[in-house]
Amino acid sequence: MPLIACPACDKQISDAAAACPHCGHPMAPAAPAAPSVLPPAPPAADGGFGIFKTLLLFFGGLVLVFVAYAMSKEDPLREERQRDGLAIEICWKDQARKSLTPSEARVFASLCEKMEADFKLKYGTTP
């Protein structure tokens, strides 16, 4: 707070004092500051659709993120089907080996046919 001189007694007093503490002379009140009131904001030119557009974009983005996440995950059933199909393919290759006796080849063939039947029953298609 700066000090000013009293107009009556010429002593130093605070500029915020209402009267001089030495002589009691009333000090002129400072000019009131202009109120800092902002004018009201004009209404939105889009008729209030700004919030609607924002929410629509937010939820649309949320759906896109969910779809991208769901598509990025591997389908465990598809992997299992591929493994089972590969096992059947290996079974038939082992059955076709020339080193097998005819009875061993028949056992392999029946095993491979059983695997194919189980595959068709489980997945509804042939391997």
C-alpha positions, 0 to 999 in steps of 0.5 A, a space after each residue: 500500500 503506497 503512502 500519500 500526504 494528507 491534504 489537511 495536515 500533510 502527514 503520510 497516511 495509507 492511500 486505503 485509509 478512509 480518514 487521516 489517523 492524525 487529524 481525522 480529515 476524511 479522505 475522498 473515496 477512490 473512484 469505484 472500479 468498473 465491475 468486471 461483468 462479461 456480456 452474455 455469450 450469444 446463442 450457438 449458431 448451430 441451434 444446440 447441435 454442438 453437444 449432439 455432434 460431440 456425443 455422436 463423435 465420441 460414441 462413434 469413436 468408441 464403437 470403432 475402437 471396440 470393433 478394432 479390438 474385437 477384430 484384432 483378437 484371434 478366434 480360438 475356435 479357428 486355431 483349434 480347427 486348423 490344428 485338428 485339420 493338420 493332425 488329420 493331414 499328418 495322420 494320413 501321411 503316416 498311414 501312407 508310409 511304405 514301411 508300415 505292414 498292411 495291418 498297421 496301415 489299416 489301423 492308421 486308416 481307421 484312426 484317421 477316418 475316426 479323426 475325420 468323423 470327429 472333426 465333421 461332428 465338431 465343426 460341421 465340415 470336412 477337414 
